[in-house]
Amino acid sequence: MIRYFTEDTSFSLKGKRLISKWLRQVARENGHTVGELNYIFCSDPYLLAINQQFLDHDYYTDIITFDNSDDYFQETGKLGVSADIYISIDTVRANGDVYGEGFDRELDRVIVHGLLHLVGYDDVTEWKRRRMRAVENRALKLLDAIRAGE
């Protein structure tokens, strides 16, 4: 189950069913099923407070993913990625301008970025960042194809 929430922002995600379909397909293509994914869209100050409280980081970021997959398995006995994924709408909007992607495309990228962390990708080195970016780009092409078919 994929759910979408907001905290401290008036943002509302459009096309939730299509986005959920896309995310389930990306998970499947990477050998995983979706358990419970909660996307929480919030403001910069809200995500900064989470970053400070839980990660001891004192800086703004676009996304923080809390992997709950082990808890989900223990509770349900089923394998599947499960997480609370917090996304700062403020930072996504700013990054969309900085990178020339625009808000909507940058938001799609950040949404799938969180899922890709759950299925085993990380971006802690330059090589891994390039690899993750390539996987994000493939996932975005899949989203474009899904949107074209709707």
C-alpha positions in Angstrom: 0.0 0.0 0.0 1.3 3.4 -0.9 -0.1 6.4 0.9 0.5 10.1 0.6 0.3 12.7 3.4 1.2 16.3 4.0 2.7 18.0 7.0 3.2 21.8 7.4 2.4 22.5 3.7 -0.6 22.9 1.5 0.9 20.7 -1.3 -1.3 18.1 -2.9 0.1 15.4 -5.1 -1.6 15.0 -8.4 -2.0 11.6 -10.1 -1.5 9.4 -7.0 -2.9 6.2 -8.6 -0.5 6.6 -11.6 2.4 7.4 -9.3 1.6 4.4 -7.1 1.4 2.1 -10.2 4.8 3.4 -11.3 6.4 2.9 -8.0 5.1 -0.7 -7.7 6.5 -1.4 -11.2 9.9 0.1 -10.3 10.0 -2.0 -7.1 9.1 -5.2 -9.1 11.8 -4.5 -11.8 14.3 -4.3 -8.9 13.2 -7.6 -7.4 11.0 -6.2 -4.6 7.4 -5.8 -3.7 5.8 -2.8 -2.0 4.7 -3.3 1.6 3.7 0.0 3.1 5.2 3.2 1.7 4.2 6.5 3.3 5.2 9.6 1.4 5.0 12.6 3.6 5.3 15.9 1.8 6.4 18.8 4.1 8.2 22.1 4.3 11.9 22.8 4.7 11.6 23.7 8.5 9.7 20.5 9.1 12.2 18.3 7.4 15.1 20.1 9.0 13.7 19.3 12.4 13.5 15.6 11.5 17.1 15.8 10.1 18.3 17.3 13.4 16.3 15.1 15.7 16.8 11.7 14.1 20.0 11.9 12.0 21.9 14.6 14.0 22.3 16.6 10.8 21.9 20.4 10.9 21.2 21.1 7.2 18.3 21.2 4.7 17.7 18.3 2.4 15.1 17.2 -0.1 14.4 13.7 1.2 14.8 11.5 4.2 13.8 7.8 4.0 13.2 5.8 7.1 13.3 2.1 6.1 10.7 0.1 8.0 11.0 -3.1 5.9 12.2 -5.3 8.7 9.4 -4.2 11.0 6.9 -4.8 8.2 8.2 -8.3 7.7 8.0 -9.1 11.4 4.4 -7.8 11.6 3.1 -9.4 8.4 5.4 -12.2 7.6 5.6 -10.8 4.0 8.6 -9.5 2.2 8.3 -6.0 0.9 9.8 -2.6 1.1 8.2 -0.4 3.7 9.2 3.1 4.7 8.3 6.6 5.8 9.6 8.9 3.1 9.7 12.6 3.9 10.1 15.0 1.0 10.6 18.8 1.4 8.4 20.5 -1.2 10.4 23.7 -0.7 13.8 22.1 -1.5 12.3 20.1 -4.4 10.9 23.4 -5.9 14.3 25.1 -5.5 16.3 22.2 -6.9 13.9 22.0 -9.9 14.9 25.5 -10.7 18.6 25.0 -10.0 18.9 21.8 -12.1 16.6 23.1 -14.9 14.2 20.1 -14.4 11.2 22.1 -13.2 9.2 21.2 -10.1 7.2 18.3 -11.4 10.1 16.4 -12.9 12.3 17.0 -9.9 9.5 15.8 -7.6 9.1 12.6 -9.7 12.9 12.1 -9.4 12.9 12.5 -5.6 9.9 10.3 -5.1 11.6 7.4 -7.0 15.0 8.2 -5.3 13.5 7.3 -2.0 12.3 3.9 -3.3 15.6 3.2 -5.0 17.3 3.5 -1.6 14.9 0.9 -0.3 15.7 -1.6 -3.1 19.4 -1.4 -2.6 20.9 1.7 -4.3 22.8 4.4 -2.5 24.6 7.5 -3.4 27.5 7.8 -0.9 30.3 7.8 -3.6 30.5 9.5 -6.9 30.3 6.2 -8.8 27.2 5.2 -6.8 25.6 8.6 -7.4 26.1 8.2 -11.2 24.7 4.7 -11.1 21.7 5.9 -9.0 21.1 8.8 -11.4 21.1 6.3 -14.4 18.5 4.1 -12.6 16.4 7.2 -11.7 16.5 8.2 -15.4 15.3 4.8 -16.5 12.5 5.0 -13.9 11.5 8.4 -15.2 11.3 7.1 -18.8 9.0 4.3 -17.5 6.8 6.9 -15.8 6.7 8.9 -19.1 5.6 5.6 -20.9 2.9 4.9 -18.3 1.6 8.5 -18.5 1.5 8.2 -22.3 -0.5 5.0 -22.1 -3.1 6.5 -19.7 
